[in-house]
Amino acid sequence: MTPDVELVLLRGFLTPSEAPGWKQNISGTAVASSLLESLIDGDFQAVLRSPQVADLLAGDGSCSRGGEEEAVEAYLERRVLLYLRSGAEEEQPNRALAVMALAVSCLHLFAQSNWTGPPVSIHTSDLLPPALLVSQPQTLAEAIHSSLLLDGESVYSLVSNPFLLLLARVILASCSSEMSTLQLLPWWTLRYVRLHQQILEACSPQLLSLAQSSMDKVMKCQAMLSEQRTLAIQFHLESTYINLTYYEYQQAKVHIQKAQELSGLSINVTGALGKRTRFQEKFLAQMILEVKRKQDQTDVETSPAPTPLSCLPKDLRLDDDTVLDKIKLAEPDEYDLPDLSAEEQAVVLGLCVDFQKNNPVHKLTAEELLAFTSCILSQPKFWGVQVAALCLRTKLEKGKSRCVERAMTQSQVIVDHFEDEKCPVTERLKVFYCCQAPPRWVVQKQLASLLMDLGCMSSALLLYEKLELWEDVVICYERLGQHGKAEEIVRRELEKKETPSLYCLLGDILREHRYYDRAWELSRRRSARAMRSKALLHLQKKEFQQCVECFEMSLKINRLQLGVWFSLGCTYLALEAYEGAAKAFQQCVLIEPDNAEAWNNLSTAYIRLQKKNKAFRTLQEALKCNYEHWQIWENFIYVCIDIGEYSETIKAYHRLMDLRENFKDVQILQILVRAVVENLPDSQGEQGASVEPKVKELLGRVTSRHSSEAEIWRQYALLYGGGRSSNQEDDKKALQFLSKAHRCEVQAGDWEKDPALFKEVIKRAIDLGEVTISCSKKKSGSAEALQMLSSTRLSLRSLATKAKQRHTDVATAQVHAELQDGVATLEQLITELQELSGQLRNQSAVQ
């Protein structure tokens, strides 16, 4: 019976087949039956007011243990464990069920208070014994907030009814071992984790660990869920969101794919002919979402019924004189959506969020995301899905001049809907946990941000102050240039109540360490934010050693601070402490595997440590994350050439030419050519000659773009044997390239005045002459040979003349000593070329 009850509670409603026998089914659980009944009816406050819960929470009213006064959390844990362990053994499962009903009611009420609405008022003091309230060294609210603070990350100050979350935490996290008869209790723990994480300032490693163990336990109950397709979809969607929250993108991908597989939906972003504007005459390709159902549903009754449209927040039309509210398709019937169930809509939304998290902020990404939101909003049925889709669309429209007004008004509609009593909480909670509906203050913050972007600073400030988002208030005043006002606001709040976060803000404004130190002491050395901010101030002042110490202290409290790990790695690089940098960036990529910049910096640390093979592998990971980042490709090509990865070097050179029009690196080309010419083995032991065709192709592309670079032409010639191979065609090409190299060289400036540079030009010109003579002797056709000889002779004569004009001593009439031998050799070559030309002409005349 218990598994059936657990499934009903997770689903949140009774199916038509379950409803008739429900009361009879739970009548055997005398302790829990009334609580379960109230829970399914949506009367969560009745559960809290029940005699069972009153007995559990208050008991005999004592609140001391061993003569010492107890903290609220310790007291609650003691009372829950006492309740679970008391009574006859056969009653234990029923008591566990009653406690679970209490935990579920607390979660639902907490979600109602902060996410869904309508507002609910819970008087915590009525639920706890007066002796406990009197014994607390802090106020009850402060004690609860202190218990919910995890890993140094503070709780949002205006969170409503936090006692409900604390009680749920005690039951689901601290007392779960006493409730082993409830197989699916870890699923509720997972739901608790999601709610708790969203009220914290940053990610909590404690919650991550709890979430992972909870997911593992639920996965072991797959046999129970195998016949509950809709619930299995919900579990995988909830797991997707948890993994995305903690940067576990690969695990998130596994869960979202499983959810889609179970839903039987085929979901693809595709193109369809349509019109986007009122004045568009022709149908053009538009991006839309195509959703097809592979098979008909057979378990419709286990999916919640749609919420009446009047109970949902209104989807506002885009009232623009140019852009249409929706794309007008040329063939709308071809892309008709099936009638999507709650879980199917949640799958589409989950894929949308997963796509958003795994792609960069870009105009094309935004268009694809809008295709998802348009699809979801075309079938308004469920509160959680509707709100999540509207909030996402609002974010995407924030930067569009024609849509920003709708975005602002839509945010206000969602904010107002929280207070609307027409839509009962039971409707709002349908598939709520498998959607990413934001807390109400996040929506209000989004509205304030839109007001600020539109220049309505005073309205934005009022909203931020009402929400007690003091950091955003400070940013507003800083943008207005009113630094004094920002300080005044923070000091005013500190007079009311001293908190670590306010002292941190004061430190941010005045850039003084003493305020961070005060925050640190006030938090009893538990504020990760205080040490994080102090470290960043040291970093700004280039006090790197002190910066490292503060970052390390912050990370001891909370190791899931991605930005802190990254900044710590950069600080270690500045200190040239490359081992520390490598460890910091390793943590970055463990937390966020697709952080291209962290992979790139990790490779830099490895390069400095002379671990170039590791650097090569890390740069490959960096490029998987960001294929367009030319700086990463530049690092990659240098590491490749260093370790002898010739094929990867060639690939990287091509990519850099794609990304940067003027990219060239002659040194890399020289190394590649040398590897081919000398047949040097690469890092895998393959002979260099194996990449000869690829190097020829690369040099062909490089010379077409950099046709005036002499050294590149010379390397191209070397690749074809330098004019001294056994292949006549290769020699011909090499001579052409050497001739081009010579022309480029003599056309360049500044070499003529310097005897040393002039000598180098002469030396290469002599090589050109010798190759020309060699090639001409191999030529069967005298006309072609004559052309070769004449062209080279003219080039060499011009060079010899220039040497005499520029570097002849007026007194002695002699060429500069450094150039004498070269000029003499040039003249000999010119004579030889002339003689060969004469011989060829004579042969032609005889023939």
Salt bridges, closest charged atoms under 4 A:
GLU18 OE1 - ARG11 NH1 2.75
GLU37 OE2 - LYS23 NZ 3.49
GLU70 OE1 - ARG78 NH2 2.88
GLU73 OE2 - ARG169 NE 3.51
GLU91 OE1 - ARG95 NE 3.60
GLU142 OE2 - LYS497 NZ 3.50
GLU153 OE2 - ARG532 NH1 3.61
GLU178 OE2 - ARG85 NH2 3.13
GLU201 OE2 - ARG529 NE 3.71
GLU201 OE2 - ARG532 NH2 3.93
GLU238 OE2 - ARG191 NH2 2.86
GLU261 OE2 - LYS258 NZ 3.58
ASP299 OD2 - ARG229 NE 3.01
ASP315 OD1 - ARG393 NH2 2.84
ASP320 OD2 - ARG402 NH1 3.18
ASP321 OD1 - ARG402 NH1 3.33
ASP325 OD2 - ARG317 NH1 3.49
ASP325 OD2 - LYS326 NZ 3.23
ASP325 OD1 - ARG406 NH1 3.46
ASP339 OD1 - LYS381 NZ 2.29
GLU344 OE1 - ARG293 NH2 2.67
ASP354 OD2 - LYS253 NZ 2.70
GLU367 OE1 - ARG276 NH2 3.61
GLU367 OE2 - LYS400 NZ 3.31
GLU397 OE2 - ARG406 NH2 2.61
ASP420 OD2 - HIS417 ND1 3.82
GLU427 OE1 - LYS430 NZ 2.92
ASP453 OD2 - LYS398 NZ 3.37
GLU465 OE1 - ARG492 NH2 3.81
GLU471 OE1 - ARG529 NH2 3.72
ASP472 OD2 - LYS445 NZ 3.68
GLU478 OE1 - HIS483 ND1 2.56
GLU487 OE2 - ARG491 NE 2.86
GLU488 OE2 - LYS485 NZ 3.58
GLU493 OE2 - ARG492 NH2 3.06
GLU493 OE2 - LYS496 NZ 3.13
GLU498 OE1 - ARG518 NH2 2.99
ASP508 OD2 - ARG529 NH2 3.00
GLU512 OE1 - ARG514 NE 2.58
ASP517 OD1 - LYS534 NZ 3.19
GLU521 OE2 - ARG525 NH2 3.39
GLU543 OE1 - HIS538 ND1 2.59
GLU579 OE2 - LYS611 NZ 3.98
GLU621 OE2 - LYS624 NZ 3.17
GLU628 OE1 - ARG655 NH2 2.99
GLU634 OE2 - ARG660 NH1 2.95
ASP642 OD2 - LYS612 NZ 2.80
GLU648 OE1 - LYS651 NZ 3.97
ASP658 OD2 - ARG655 NH1 3.71
ASP658 OD1 - ARG701 NH2 2.62
GLU678 OE2 - ARG674 NE 3.33
GLU692 OE2 - LYS696 NZ 3.06
GLU709 OE1 - LYS664 NZ 2.40
GLU711 OE1 - ARG714 NH2 2.98
ASP731 OD2 - LYS778 NZ 2.89
GLU745 OE1 - ARG714 NH1 3.38
GLU745 OE2 - ARG764 NH2 2.52
GLU752 OE2 - LYS802 NZ 3.33
GLU752 OE1 - ARG806 NH2 3.06
GLU760 OE1 - ARG764 NH1 3.70
ASP767 OD1 - ARG724 NH2 2.62
GLU770 OE1 - ARG724 NH2 3.52
GLU784 OE2 - LYS732 NZ 3.34
GLU784 OE2 - LYS779 NZ 3.24
GLU827 OE2 - LYS804 NZ 2.24
